[in-house]
């Protein structure tokens, strides 16, 4: 275990019941929570708009190119957030708040990471526009109207992933195993595999898995250094706001984006080098945040 007090404080609530069988059963609960939430969401849609329209919306989530389909996709992540919440209460008998760390520190770390990432990404976008021209997607007035709901959706989506991967999984593994190779690497690899999508990414699919796993590893390291999920959540939220709401890559989740890239996600000759550039950018943000939030 690292000898930093913030991380020890973060992990200590998980030490009371660290058994692996509890974690495995907790992950089963997480999957069930996602399935049940999706079923409940579908049932609500059927009541409000009818079965055929509801089925059409669910099918649209496979290719979320409209605002409604994308907002619905983001809403499904409520189920991912509920899973760890139920698991820690039922199986580990600890407070839900222990998943995020101390509240004040979490909020401060979130805001610092959000501001830092936003500033660096903003400069990078300015450089990107020198070489590429974004293609208009949503009309600006519609985009602004949807922006509050879209931001809430991204906040839920990124928060759910952080609760599961950098909160529940990382904590319970760290409570059971002393080596970072397990409690940092395993959640990061699972996080990367969650984004495996060969239908969309084509030959880039495994490169995206690797890039996402690397992002997860950076988020895990920030969690270890700070003792909260705040920095990881702020970085994740800022990253996804840019990728989902400002400039989305063609062929991905484009329904709420103001602009689209002039290239598609499966174009290896363009997106391959850009993935490498993205890794360098995330590494830069990580270095700045690690310095700014060091204990």
N, C-alpha and C positions, 0 to 999 in steps of 0.2 A: 504493500500500500504506500502511496505517497505520504510524505511526512507533513504535508500542508494541513493546517487545522481546518480551513474551509471545506476541503473534500472529506475529511474525517467526519465533520459535523453533518455533511450532506448524506453520507453513507450510514451513519450510526443508526438511524431509525430502522434500516433494513436488517441490521444484525440480530434483531430479536428472533426472527424466523427466516433464516437464510437457506433452508433446505431446497435442493434442486427440484424435488417433486412439487413443491409449492410454486416455484417459478414456472415449471412446465404446465401445471394445472392453471396457473394464472394466464399463461399465453393462450390456453384453450378458451378461457373465459373471455379474453380479448377478441379472439376470432368470433365467438358466439355473440358478443356484444355488437360487433360490426354487422354480422348477418341479421340479428334481430332489429337493429336500428334501421338497416336498409329495408327490411320487411315492413317496419312501422311507417317509414317514410313513404313507401309505395302505397300502403293502405291509406294513408292520409291523402295522397295524391288522387287515389281512386275516388275517395269521398268528395273531394273538391272539384276535380276536373273530369272524372270518368275514367273507366278502365283503359279504353283505347288511347286516349291522350296521355295517360300515365305511362303506358307501355312505350309509347313513342318517345317520351322524355327519357325513360330509362335506357332505351336503345341509343338515344342521342348522346348519352354519357360516354359511349364507346368512342365517339368522335366529337368532343365538346367544342363545336365551332359556333355555338349560339350562346347568348347570355344566360338563357334559362337553363340549358344543359350544363353550363359551367358552374352556375350557382348551385344547382342540384348536386353536381359532383363534389363541390366543396362542402356542402351540407352533410354528405355521407361521412365525413371525417369526425362528426360528433360521436359516431359509434366507436371510432378508434380512441377517442378521448375517454369515453365511458369505461372501456375495458380495463385500463390500469386503475382507474378510480375504484371500480368494483373489486378488482383483485386485491388491492392493498387493504381494503376494509375487510373482506371475507377471509382471505388466506393469511395475511400478514399482520392483521390487527394493528395497523398504524394509521396515522392521520393522512388524509388525502393531500394536505398541504406539504407533507414531507417529500412528495414527489418533485417539488419545484425548488426547495431550499427556503431560506429565510426570505420572507415576503419583501421587505424593504430592499435587501440586496438584489433580489431577483428583478425587481422593477428598475432599479438603478442600472444593473448590468444590461437589461433589455434595452433601455433608452440609449446607453452609451454605444452598444453594438449597432443599434438601429441607425443612429446618427453617423457613426463612423463608416459603416457599410454603405449607407446612402450617399455620403460625400464621395467616397472612392468610386463607387459604381457610377455616380453622376459624371465624374471626370472621364471614366472609361467610355461611357455612352457618347460623350462628346468626341472622343477619338474614333469610336466606331462609325459615327456619321460621316467622317471624312472619307472612309472607304466604301461604305454601304449607304443605300437610301432605304429607309423604312417605308413600307407600303401602308397606306391608310387602311384601317380595319373598321372600328366603330366610329360613327359620327361623334365629334367632340361633345356635343350637348347630351347625347345619350350616354356617353362614357362618364361624364360628370354626374349625371343622374344616378347611374348605377354604382359610382365609386364608393359611397359609404357601405353598401351591401357587399361589394367586392372586397373591400378591405377587411370587413368582418369575416368574410368567408376565408380569406387567406390567413387571417389571424387564427381562426379555428383550425384550419388545415395544418399549419406549421406548428401550432401549439399541441395538437393531437400527436403529431409525429415526435415532437420533443418529449412529451409526457411518456410515450411508450419506449422510445429508443434511448434517450439520454436521461430519462427519469427512471422509470420502472426497471427496464432491462439492465441498464448500467449499474444502478444501485444494488439490485439483487445479486448480480454477478460479482460486483466488488465486495459485497458482504460475504460471499462464499469463497472467492478466489483472490489471491494476493497479486497476481500478475496482470499488468495492463494488457498483455496479449489476449487475455480473455475478456476482461470487463470493458475494454475500449474497442478491441478489434471485432469481436463477435457482433455487438449491436450495429457496428458500422457496415459489416458485410451484409447483414440482414437488411439494413436500410438500403444498401445498394441494390440488392436483389429485388426489393420491392419495386424498383424502377425499371426492371427488365421488360422491354417492350419491343421485340423485333418487328412486329407489324408496323409500328410507327417509325422506329429508328433504323430499320434495315441493318446494314452492315455495321452501323454505329452502335448497335444495341449493347454489346459488351463494353465498349468504350464508355458509354453512358453509365453503365453499372459501376465501372471502376471510378469514374469521375464522381459519381454520387457517393460511393463508399468512402472516397477520399474526403468529400465534404462532411460525411458523417464522422470521420475520424477527427477532423478539425473541430467539429461541434463537441465531440466527446472530450477532446483535450481542453477546450474552453470550460467545459463543465467541471473537469477535474481541477483545473487551476482556480476557478472562482467559487466552486461549491454551490452553484445554482445552475438552473437551466436557462437563466435569463439571457446570458450572452449568446448562447447557441440559438435561442429562440429569436432574439433580435436580428442576428445574422441571417437566419433562415427566413424570417419574415421579409426583411429588406430584399433578399435575393429573389424570393418568389413574387414580390410586388413588381419588381423589374421584369421578371420572366413571364408573368401571367397577366399583368395589368398594363404595362407600358409597351414592351416589344416582345411579342411571342414568336417563337420559331414556327414556321409553317409546318402543319401536320401534327402539331402537339395540341395543347390546351389553349385555344385562341379566342374563345367566346367573349372574353372580357377585356381583350387587349386593345389599346389605342392604335398601335401599329403592328405590322408583321414584318419579319425578316424577308429579304428578297430570295432567300434560299430555304430549302426544306430540311427537316431533321435527318433525313436519310442520305443527304448529299455528302459523301465521305470526303471529297476533295476540298470542301469548304468547311463543313462543321467539324471535321477531324482536327484540323489545326486550331479552330476556334475553341474546341474542348480543351486543348493544351493551354491556350491563352487563358481560358476560364480557370484552370487549375492554378496558374500563376497568380491570377487576380485574387482568388480565394486565399491563397497562401499569403499574399500581401496583407489582406484584411486580417487574417489570423495573427500575423506578426504584430500588427499595430494594436489589435485588441489584447493580445497576450501582454504586451508592454503596458498598455493603459490600465488593465484590470489585474495586474499582478498583485499578490497578497502583500 
